[in-house]
Amino acid sequence: MPDALPSLTTQATADLHDRAARMMMARATGGLAPSVLVGAWVDWALHLAASPGRQAALVEHALRNALRLAGQGR
């Protein structure tokens, strides 16, 4: 009894998986190359690392939000 679906070669199956992975990556990154996103993140992280005042402000903001959130449970 013949199969209802034609069999795919190993290379064709690999190509389909590669294509699906690239489609998911494009959807997740909005079409931007992952290397561009990593570069932007590293740039942001280096600027933050060199800004102790901004770090302190962010910590204070996070603590304020945590205390506010903890008060919501009462």
PDB file of N, CA, C and O in Angstrom:
ATOM      1  N   MET A   1       0.849  -1.173   0.000  1.00  0.00           N
ATOM      2  CA  MET A   1       0.000   0.000   0.000  1.00  0.00           C
ATOM      3  C   MET A   1       0.898   1.242   0.000  1.00  0.00           C
ATOM      4  O   MET A   1       1.721   1.384   0.904  1.00  0.00           O
ATOM      5  N   PRO A   2       0.774   2.132  -0.966  1.00  0.00           N
ATOM      6  CA  PRO A   2       1.629   3.323  -1.037  1.00  0.00           C
ATOM      7  C   PRO A   2       1.236   4.345   0.042  1.00  0.00           C
ATOM      8  O   PRO A   2       0.080   4.443   0.453  1.00  0.00           O
ATOM      9  N   ASP A   3       2.255   5.098   0.477  1.00  0.00           N
ATOM     10  CA  ASP A   3       2.009   6.149   1.464  1.00  0.00           C
ATOM     11  C   ASP A   3       1.189   7.268   0.827  1.00  0.00           C
ATOM     12  O   ASP A   3       1.321   7.560  -0.362  1.00  0.00           O
ATOM     13  N   ALA A   4       0.344   7.881   1.642  1.00  0.00           N
ATOM     14  CA  ALA A   4      -0.464   8.987   1.150  1.00  0.00           C
ATOM     15  C   ALA A   4       0.387  10.240   0.953  1.00  0.00           C
ATOM     16  O   ALA A   4       0.089  11.066   0.091  1.00  0.00           O
ATOM     17  N   LEU A   5       1.447  10.379   1.754  1.00  0.00           N
ATOM     18  CA  LEU A   5       2.317  11.541   1.650  1.00  0.00           C
ATOM     19  C   LEU A   5       3.642  11.132   1.029  1.00  0.00           C
ATOM     20  O   LEU A   5       4.187  10.077   1.354  1.00  0.00           O
ATOM     21  N   PRO A   6       4.149  11.945   0.156  1.00  0.00           N
ATOM     22  CA  PRO A   6       5.453  11.610  -0.421  1.00  0.00           C
ATOM     23  C   PRO A   6       6.528  11.735   0.646  1.00  0.00           C
ATOM     24  O   PRO A   6       6.458  12.614   1.505  1.00  0.00           O
ATOM     25  N   SER A   7       7.512  10.866   0.593  1.00  0.00           N
ATOM     26  CA  SER A   7       8.585  10.925   1.580  1.00  0.00           C
ATOM     27  C   SER A   7       9.546  12.050   1.217  1.00  0.00           C
ATOM     28  O   SER A   7       9.778  12.330   0.040  1.00  0.00           O
ATOM     29  N   LEU A   8      10.097  12.684   2.232  1.00  0.00           N
ATOM     30  CA  LEU A   8      11.038  13.776   2.021  1.00  0.00           C
ATOM     31  C   LEU A   8      12.454  13.259   2.225  1.00  0.00           C
ATOM     32  O   LEU A   8      12.698  12.388   3.060  1.00  0.00           O
ATOM     33  N   THR A   9      13.358  13.795   1.470  1.00  0.00           N
ATOM     34  CA  THR A   9      14.754  13.412   1.657  1.00  0.00           C
ATOM     35  C   THR A   9      15.265  14.033   2.948  1.00  0.00           C
ATOM     36  O   THR A   9      14.659  14.959   3.488  1.00  0.00           O
ATOM     37  N   THR A  10      16.364  13.524   3.425  1.00  0.00           N
ATOM     38  CA  THR A  10      16.951  14.062   4.644  1.00  0.00           C
ATOM     39  C   THR A  10      17.296  15.536   4.474  1.00  0.00           C
ATOM     40  O   THR A  10      17.060  16.330   5.384  1.00  0.00           O
ATOM     41  N   GLN A  11      17.851  15.917   3.322  1.00  0.00           N
ATOM     42  CA  GLN A  11      18.216  17.321   3.079  1.00  0.00           C
ATOM     43  C   GLN A  11      16.965  18.193   3.027  1.00  0.00           C
ATOM     44  O   GLN A  11      16.966  19.300   3.565  1.00  0.00           O
ATOM     45  N   ALA A  12      15.918  17.722   2.401  1.00  0.00           N
ATOM     46  CA  ALA A  12      14.684  18.509   2.328  1.00  0.00           C
ATOM     47  C   ALA A  12      14.093  18.700   3.716  1.00  0.00           C
ATOM     48  O   ALA A  12      13.573  19.772   4.026  1.00  0.00           O
ATOM     49  N   THR A  13      14.165  17.678   4.550  1.00  0.00           N
ATOM     50  CA  THR A  13      13.661  17.792   5.924  1.00  0.00           C
ATOM     51  C   THR A  13      14.506  18.799   6.702  1.00  0.00           C
ATOM     52  O   THR A  13      13.966  19.622   7.440  1.00  0.00           O
ATOM     53  N   ALA A  14      15.812  18.737   6.543  1.00  0.00           N
ATOM     54  CA  ALA A  14      16.699  19.688   7.225  1.00  0.00           C
ATOM     55  C   ALA A  14      16.408  21.106   6.757  1.00  0.00           C
ATOM     56  O   ALA A  14      16.387  22.032   7.567  1.00  0.00           O
ATOM     57  N   ASP A  15      16.185  21.286   5.468  1.00  0.00           N
ATOM     58  CA  ASP A  15      15.871  22.617   4.939  1.00  0.00           C
ATOM     59  C   ASP A  15      14.561  23.146   5.518  1.00  0.00           C
ATOM     60  O   ASP A  15      14.458  24.333   5.827  1.00  0.00           O
ATOM     61  N   LEU A  16      13.574  22.291   5.664  1.00  0.00           N
ATOM     62  CA  LEU A  16      12.299  22.708   6.255  1.00  0.00           C
ATOM     63  C   LEU A  16      12.483  23.138   7.708  1.00  0.00           C
ATOM     64  O   LEU A  16      11.907  24.137   8.137  1.00  0.00           O
ATOM     65  N   HIS A  17      13.276  22.393   8.459  1.00  0.00           N
ATOM     66  CA  HIS A  17      13.538  22.752   9.855  1.00  0.00           C
ATOM     67  C   HIS A  17      14.294  24.083   9.944  1.00  0.00           C
ATOM     68  O   HIS A  17      13.986  24.925  10.787  1.00  0.00           O
ATOM     69  N   ASP A  18      15.289  24.261   9.063  1.00  0.00           N
ATOM     70  CA  ASP A  18      16.048  25.510   9.055  1.00  0.00           C
ATOM     71  C   ASP A  18      15.141  26.692   8.734  1.00  0.00           C
ATOM     72  O   ASP A  18      15.221  27.742   9.371  1.00  0.00           O
ATOM     73  N   ARG A  19      14.294  26.511   7.759  1.00  0.00           N
ATOM     74  CA  ARG A  19      13.382  27.581   7.346  1.00  0.00           C
ATOM     75  C   ARG A  19      12.414  27.927   8.476  1.00  0.00           C
ATOM     76  O   ARG A  19      12.152  29.102   8.735  1.00  0.00           O
ATOM     77  N   ALA A  20      11.887  26.910   9.142  1.00  0.00           N
ATOM     78  CA  ALA A  20      10.966  27.147  10.256  1.00  0.00           C
ATOM     79  C   ALA A  20      11.680  27.893  11.387  1.00  0.00           C
ATOM     80  O   ALA A  20      11.105  28.796  11.994  1.00  0.00           O
ATOM     81  N   ALA A  21      12.920  27.520  11.668  1.00  0.00           N
ATOM     82  CA  ALA A  21      13.679  28.188  12.724  1.00  0.00           C
ATOM     83  C   ALA A  21      13.919  29.652  12.372  1.00  0.00           C
ATOM     84  O   ALA A  21      13.788  30.524  13.231  1.00  0.00           O
ATOM     85  N   ARG A  22      14.269  29.933  11.113  1.00  0.00           N
ATOM     86  CA  ARG A  22      14.486  31.319  10.690  1.00  0.00           C
ATOM     87  C   ARG A  22      13.193  32.123  10.753  1.00  0.00           C
ATOM     88  O   ARG A  22      13.217  33.303  11.104  1.00  0.00           O
ATOM     89  N   MET A  23      12.075  31.506  10.420  1.00  0.00           N
ATOM     90  CA  MET A  23      10.788  32.199  10.500  1.00  0.00           C
ATOM     91  C   MET A  23      10.444  32.548  11.942  1.00  0.00           C
ATOM     92  O   MET A  23       9.974  33.652  12.219  1.00  0.00           O
ATOM     93  N   MET A  24      10.676  31.612  12.863  1.00  0.00           N
ATOM     94  CA  MET A  24      10.401  31.884  14.275  1.00  0.00           C
ATOM     95  C   MET A  24      11.327  32.977  14.813  1.00  0.00           C
ATOM     96  O   MET A  24      10.899  33.830  15.590  1.00  0.00           O
ATOM     97  N   MET A  25      12.590  32.949  14.401  1.00  0.00           N
ATOM     98  CA  MET A  25      13.544  33.963  14.852  1.00  0.00           C
ATOM     99  C   MET A  25      13.131  35.334  14.325  1.00  0.00           C
ATOM    100  O   MET A  25      13.186  36.319  15.062  1.00  0.00           O
ATOM    101  N   ALA A  26      12.721  35.409  13.069  1.00  0.00           N
ATOM    102  CA  ALA A  26      12.292  36.681  12.487  1.00  0.00           C
ATOM    103  C   ALA A  26      11.061  37.218  13.206  1.00  0.00           C
ATOM    104  O   ALA A  26      10.953  38.421  13.445  1.00  0.00           O
ATOM    105  N   ARG A  27      10.148  36.341  13.545  1.00  0.00           N
ATOM    106  CA  ARG A  27       8.950  36.771  14.272  1.00  0.00           C
ATOM    107  C   ARG A  27       9.324  37.279  15.668  1.00  0.00           C
ATOM    108  O   ARG A  27       8.789  38.288  16.126  1.00  0.00           O
ATOM    109  N   ALA A  28      10.231  36.587  16.336  1.00  0.00           N
ATOM    110  CA  ALA A  28      10.623  36.964  17.698  1.00  0.00           C
ATOM    111  C   ALA A  28      11.429  38.262  17.724  1.00  0.00           C
ATOM    112  O   ALA A  28      11.358  39.007  18.702  1.00  0.00           O
ATOM    113  N   THR A  29      12.188  38.541  16.674  1.00  0.00           N
ATOM    114  CA  THR A  29      13.061  39.719  16.661  1.00  0.00           C
ATOM    115  C   THR A  29      12.491  40.855  15.824  1.00  0.00           C
ATOM    116  O   THR A  29      13.150  41.879  15.643  1.00  0.00           O
ATOM    117  N   GLY A  30      11.292  40.692  15.320  1.00  0.00           N
ATOM    118  CA  GLY A  30      10.707  41.739  14.492  1.00  0.00           C
ATOM    119  C   GLY A  30      11.431  41.898  13.170  1.00  0.00           C
ATOM    120  O   GLY A  30      11.407  42.972  12.569  1.00  0.00           O
ATOM    121  N   GLY A  31      12.066  40.845  12.721  1.00  0.00           N
ATOM    122  CA  GLY A  31      12.770  40.877  11.445  1.00  0.00           C
ATOM    123  C   GLY A  31      14.206  41.377  11.541  1.00  0.00           C
ATOM    124  O   GLY A  31      14.918  41.397  10.537  1.00  0.00           O
ATOM    125  N   LEU A  32      14.645  41.784  12.740  1.00  0.00           N
ATOM    126  CA  LEU A  32      16.021  42.243  12.906  1.00  0.00           C
ATOM    127  C   LEU A  32      16.948  41.050  13.103  1.00  0.00           C
ATOM    128  O   LEU A  32      16.550  40.013  13.633  1.00  0.00           O
ATOM    129  N   ALA A  33      18.170  41.217  12.671  1.00  0.00           N
ATOM    130  CA  ALA A  33      19.162  40.166  12.883  1.00  0.00           C
ATOM    131  C   ALA A  33      19.452  40.053  14.379  1.00  0.00           C
ATOM    132  O   ALA A  33      19.573  41.076  15.053  1.00  0.00           O
ATOM    133  N   PRO A  34      19.567  38.845  14.908  1.00  0.00           N
ATOM    134  CA  PRO A  34      19.877  38.679  16.332  1.00  0.00           C
ATOM    135  C   PRO A  34      21.157  39.396  16.742  1.00  0.00           C
ATOM    136  O   PRO A  34      21.254  39.882  17.868  1.00  0.00           O
ATOM    137  N   SER A  35      22.130  39.470  15.858  1.00  0.00           N
ATOM    138  CA  SER A  35      23.387  40.158  16.189  1.00  0.00           C
ATOM    139  C   SER A  35      23.157  41.647  16.433  1.00  0.00           C
ATOM    140  O   SER A  35      23.850  42.248  17.254  1.00  0.00           O
ATOM    141  N   VAL A  36      22.198  42.249  15.736  1.00  0.00           N
ATOM    142  CA  VAL A  36      21.874  43.660  15.953  1.00  0.00           C
ATOM    143  C   VAL A  36      21.279  43.850  17.345  1.00  0.00           C
ATOM    144  O   VAL A  36      21.614  44.806  18.044  1.00  0.00           O
ATOM    145  N   LEU A  37      20.400  42.943  17.740  1.00  0.00           N
ATOM    146  CA  LEU A  37      19.785  43.031  19.064  1.00  0.00           C
ATOM    147  C   LEU A  37      20.815  42.842  20.171  1.00  0.00           C
ATOM    148  O   LEU A  37      20.777  43.540  21.185  1.00  0.00           O
ATOM    149  N   VAL A  38      21.725  41.908  19.979  1.00  0.00           N
ATOM    150  CA  VAL A  38      22.782  41.680  20.975  1.00  0.00           C
ATOM    151  C   VAL A  38      23.675  42.910  21.073  1.00  0.00           C
ATOM    152  O   VAL A  38      24.048  43.317  22.173  1.00  0.00           O
ATOM    153  N   GLY A  39      24.021  43.503  19.942  1.00  0.00           N
ATOM    154  CA  GLY A  39      24.845  44.706  19.941  1.00  0.00           C
ATOM    155  C   GLY A  39      24.172  45.852  20.682  1.00  0.00           C
ATOM    156  O   GLY A  39      24.825  46.567  21.442  1.00  0.00           O
ATOM    157  N   ALA A  40      22.871  46.034  20.468  1.00  0.00           N
ATOM    158  CA  ALA A  40      22.133  47.092  21.164  1.00  0.00           C
ATOM    159  C   ALA A  40      22.099  46.825  22.661  1.00  0.00           C
ATOM    160  O   ALA A  40      22.250  47.748  23.460  1.00  0.00           O
ATOM    161  N   TRP A  41      21.900  45.569  23.045  1.00  0.00           N
ATOM    162  CA  TRP A  41      21.858  45.230  24.470  1.00  0.00           C
ATOM    163  C   TRP A  41      23.216  45.478  25.119  1.00  0.00           C
ATOM    164  O   TRP A  41      23.279  46.023  26.221  1.00  0.00           O
ATOM    165  N   VAL A  42      24.296  45.090  24.460  1.00  0.00           N
ATOM    166  CA  VAL A  42      25.643  45.297  25.013  1.00  0.00           C
ATOM    167  C   VAL A  42      25.918  46.792  25.151  1.00  0.00           C
ATOM    168  O   VAL A  42      26.477  47.220  26.161  1.00  0.00           O
ATOM    169  N   ASP A  43      25.538  47.587  24.160  1.00  0.00           N
ATOM    170  CA  ASP A  43      25.723  49.028  24.221  1.00  0.00           C
ATOM    171  C   ASP A  43      24.985  49.612  25.423  1.00  0.00           C
ATOM    172  O   ASP A  43      25.541  50.421  26.166  1.00  0.00           O
ATOM    173  N   TRP A  44      23.732  49.200  25.611  1.00  0.00           N
ATOM    174  CA  TRP A  44      22.931  49.663  26.747  1.00  0.00           C
ATOM    175  C   TRP A  44      23.584  49.243  28.069  1.00  0.00           C
ATOM    176  O   TRP A  44      23.688  50.051  28.992  1.00  0.00           O
ATOM    177  N   ALA A  45      24.019  47.994  28.161  1.00  0.00           N
ATOM    178  CA  ALA A  45      24.614  47.482  29.400  1.00  0.00           C
ATOM    179  C   ALA A  45      25.909  48.223  29.745  1.00  0.00           C
ATOM    180  O   ALA A  45      26.162  48.513  30.914  1.00  0.00           O
ATOM    181  N   LEU A  46      26.721  48.527  28.743  1.00  0.00           N
ATOM    182  CA  LEU A  46      27.972  49.257  28.999  1.00  0.00           C
ATOM    183  C   LEU A  46      27.688  50.681  29.477  1.00  0.00           C
ATOM    184  O   LEU A  46      28.365  51.182  30.375  1.00  0.00           O
ATOM    185  N   HIS A  47      26.691  51.333  28.880  1.00  0.00           N
ATOM    186  CA  HIS A  47      26.333  52.672  29.334  1.00  0.00           C
ATOM    187  C   HIS A  47      25.810  52.637  30.771  1.00  0.00           C
ATOM    188  O   HIS A  47      26.142  53.507  31.576  1.00  0.00           O
ATOM    189  N   LEU A  48      24.996  51.634  31.089  1.00  0.00           N
ATOM    190  CA  LEU A  48      24.481  51.517  32.451  1.00  0.00           C
ATOM    191  C   LEU A  48      25.612  51.221  33.441  1.00  0.00           C
ATOM    192  O   LEU A  48      25.625  51.761  34.547  1.00  0.00           O
ATOM    193  N   ALA A  49      26.544  50.377  33.051  1.00  0.00           N
ATOM    194  CA  ALA A  49      27.669  50.026  33.926  1.00  0.00           C
ATOM    195  C   ALA A  49      28.516  51.252  34.257  1.00  0.00           C
ATOM    196  O   ALA A  49      29.127  51.314  35.324  1.00  0.00           O
ATOM    197  N   ALA A  50      28.556  52.220  33.354  1.00  0.00           N
ATOM    198  CA  ALA A  50      29.354  53.423  33.561  1.00  0.00           C
ATOM    199  C   ALA A  50      28.551  54.557  34.196  1.00  0.00           C
ATOM    200  O   ALA A  50      29.022  55.693  34.245  1.00  0.00           O
ATOM    201  N   SER A  51      27.339  54.260  34.683  1.00  0.00           N
ATOM    202  CA  SER A  51      26.462  55.287  35.248  1.00  0.00           C
ATOM    203  C   SER A  51      25.980  54.887  36.638  1.00  0.00           C
ATOM    204  O   SER A  51      24.844  54.435  36.784  1.00  0.00           O
ATOM    205  N   PRO A  52      26.822  55.043  37.666  1.00  0.00           N
ATOM    206  CA  PRO A  52      26.422  54.615  39.006  1.00  0.00           C
ATOM    207  C   PRO A  52      25.199  55.365  39.539  1.00  0.00           C
ATOM    208  O   PRO A  52      24.404  54.793  40.284  1.00  0.00           O
ATOM    209  N   GLY A  53      25.041  56.624  39.171  1.00  0.00           N
ATOM    210  CA  GLY A  53      23.859  57.373  39.615  1.00  0.00           C
ATOM    211  C   GLY A  53      22.577  56.785  39.058  1.00  0.00           C
ATOM    212  O   GLY A  53      21.574  56.677  39.763  1.00  0.00           O
ATOM    213  N   ARG A  54      22.615  56.409  37.795  1.00  0.00           N
ATOM    214  CA  ARG A  54      21.436  55.797  37.171  1.00  0.00           C
ATOM    215  C   ARG A  54      21.161  54.431  37.783  1.00  0.00           C
ATOM    216  O   ARG A  54      20.002  54.057  37.967  1.00  0.00           O
ATOM    217  N   GLN A  55      22.211  53.684  38.101  1.00  0.00           N
ATOM    218  CA  GLN A  55      22.036  52.388  38.749  1.00  0.00           C
ATOM    219  C   GLN A  55      21.321  52.553  40.087  1.00  0.00           C
ATOM    220  O   GLN A  55      20.390  51.811  40.400  1.00  0.00           O
ATOM    221  N   ALA A  56      21.765  53.534  40.873  1.00  0.00           N
ATOM    222  CA  ALA A  56      21.145  53.773  42.178  1.00  0.00           C
ATOM    223  C   ALA A  56      19.676  54.165  42.017  1.00  0.00           C
ATOM    224  O   ALA A  56      18.825  53.716  42.784  1.00  0.00           O
ATOM    225  N   ALA A  57      19.381  54.997  41.027  1.00  0.00           N
ATOM    226  CA  ALA A  57      17.997  55.409  40.795  1.00  0.00           C
ATOM    227  C   ALA A  57      17.137  54.210  40.401  1.00  0.00           C
ATOM    228  O   ALA A  57      15.992  54.101  40.840  1.00  0.00           O
ATOM    229  N   LEU A  58      17.670  53.322  39.589  1.00  0.00           N
ATOM    230  CA  LEU A  58      16.919  52.130  39.183  1.00  0.00           C
ATOM    231  C   LEU A  58      16.680  51.191  40.364  1.00  0.00           C
ATOM    232  O   LEU A  58      15.603  50.608  40.484  1.00  0.00           O
ATOM    233  N   VAL A  59      17.677  51.042  41.234  1.00  0.00           N
ATOM    234  CA  VAL A  59      17.521  50.200  42.425  1.00  0.00           C
ATOM    235  C   VAL A  59      16.439  50.785  43.330  1.00  0.00           C
ATOM    236  O   VAL A  59      15.584  50.059  43.837  1.00  0.00           O
ATOM    237  N   GLU A  60      16.484  52.103  43.529  1.00  0.00           N
ATOM    238  CA  GLU A  60      15.470  52.757  44.364  1.00  0.00           C
ATOM    239  C   GLU A  60      14.072  52.561  43.773  1.00  0.00           C
ATOM    240  O   GLU A  60      13.122  52.267  44.498  1.00  0.00           O
ATOM    241  N   HIS A  61      13.957  52.721  42.478  1.00  0.00           N
ATOM    242  CA  HIS A  61      12.670  52.535  41.804  1.00  0.00           C
ATOM    243  C   HIS A  61      12.177  51.090  41.959  1.00  0.00           C
ATOM    244  O   HIS A  61      10.993  50.861  42.206  1.00  0.00           O
ATOM    245  N   ALA A  62      13.078  50.125  41.814  1.00  0.00           N
ATOM    246  CA  ALA A  62      12.706  48.711  41.952  1.00  0.00           C
ATOM    247  C   ALA A  62      12.255  48.399  43.374  1.00  0.00           C
ATOM    248  O   ALA A  62      11.284  47.671  43.581  1.00  0.00           O
ATOM    249  N   LEU A  63      12.967  48.954  44.354  1.00  0.00           N
ATOM    250  CA  LEU A  63      12.577  48.723  45.751  1.00  0.00           C
ATOM    251  C   LEU A  63      11.213  49.339  46.053  1.00  0.00           C
ATOM    252  O   LEU A  63      10.383  48.722  46.722  1.00  0.00           O
ATOM    253  N   ARG A  64      10.985  50.548  45.561  1.00  0.00           N
ATOM    254  CA  ARG A  64       9.694  51.191  45.761  1.00  0.00           C
ATOM    255  C   ARG A  64       8.567  50.351  45.158  1.00  0.00           C
ATOM    256  O   ARG A  64       7.519  50.169  45.777  1.00  0.00           O
ATOM    257  N   ASN A  65       8.791  49.844  43.951  1.00  0.00           N
ATOM    258  CA  ASN A  65       7.784  48.994  43.300  1.00  0.00           C
ATOM    259  C   ASN A  65       7.583  47.686  44.061  1.00  0.00           C
ATOM    260  O   ASN A  65       6.455  47.207  44.178  1.00  0.00           O
ATOM    261  N   ALA A  66       8.667  47.103  44.579  1.00  0.00           N
ATOM    262  CA  ALA A  66       8.557  45.851  45.340  1.00  0.00           C
ATOM    263  C   ALA A  66       7.745  46.067  46.608  1.00  0.00           C
ATOM    264  O   ALA A  66       6.899  45.244  46.959  1.00  0.00           O
ATOM    265  N   LEU A  67       8.005  47.177  47.296  1.00  0.00           N
ATOM    266  CA  LEU A  67       7.238  47.469  48.518  1.00  0.00           C
ATOM    267  C   LEU A  67       5.771  47.715  48.191  1.00  0.00           C
ATOM    268  O   LEU A  67       4.885  47.259  48.913  1.00  0.00           O
ATOM    269  N   ARG A  68       5.520  48.422  47.121  1.00  0.00           N
ATOM    270  CA  ARG A  68       4.139  48.659  46.708  1.00  0.00           C
ATOM    271  C   ARG A  68       3.449  47.341  46.356  1.00  0.00           C
ATOM    272  O   ARG A  68       2.290  47.129  46.711  1.00  0.00           O
ATOM    273  N   LEU A  69       4.155  46.469  45.664  1.00  0.00           N
ATOM    274  CA  LEU A  69       3.588  45.164  45.295  1.00  0.00           C
ATOM    275  C   LEU A  69       3.341  44.312  46.524  1.00  0.00           C
ATOM    276  O   LEU A  69       2.317  43.633  46.606  1.00  0.00           O
ATOM    277  N   ALA A  70       4.264  44.333  47.490  1.00  0.00           N
ATOM    278  CA  ALA A  70       4.106  43.554  48.702  1.00  0.00           C
ATOM    279  C   ALA A  70       2.887  44.035  49.493  1.00  0.00           C
ATOM    280  O   ALA A  70       2.209  43.233  50.136  1.00  0.00           O
ATOM    281  N   GLY A  71       2.609  45.338  49.447  1.00  0.00           N
ATOM    282  CA  GLY A  71       1.438  45.876  50.143  1.00  0.00           C
ATOM    283  C   GLY A  71       0.126  45.491  49.511  1.00  0.00           C
ATOM    284  O   GLY A  71      -0.920  45.576  50.154  1.00  0.00           O
ATOM    285  N   GLN A  72       0.160  45.067  48.254  1.00  0.00           N
ATOM    286  CA  GLN A  72      -1.065  44.676  47.537  1.00  0.00           C
ATOM    287  C   GLN A  72      -1.614  43.352  48.052  1.00  0.00           C
ATOM    288  O   GLN A  72      -2.803  43.073  47.898  1.00  0.00           O
ATOM    289  N   GLY A  73      -0.765  42.538  48.660  1.00  0.00           N
ATOM    290  CA  GLY A  73      -1.187  41.214  49.111  1.00  0.00           C
ATOM    291  C   GLY A  73      -1.975  41.242  50.419  1.00  0.00           C
ATOM    292  O   GLY A  73      -2.536  40.219  50.810  1.00  0.00           O
ATOM    293  N   ARG A  74      -2.031  42.353  51.085  1.00  0.00           N
ATOM    294  CA  ARG A  74      -2.718  42.423  52.380  1.00  0.00           C
ATOM    295  C   ARG A  74      -4.195  42.567  52.226  1.00  0.00           C
ATOM    296  O   ARG A  74      -4.915  42.640  53.222  1.00  0.00           O
TER     297      ARG A  74
END
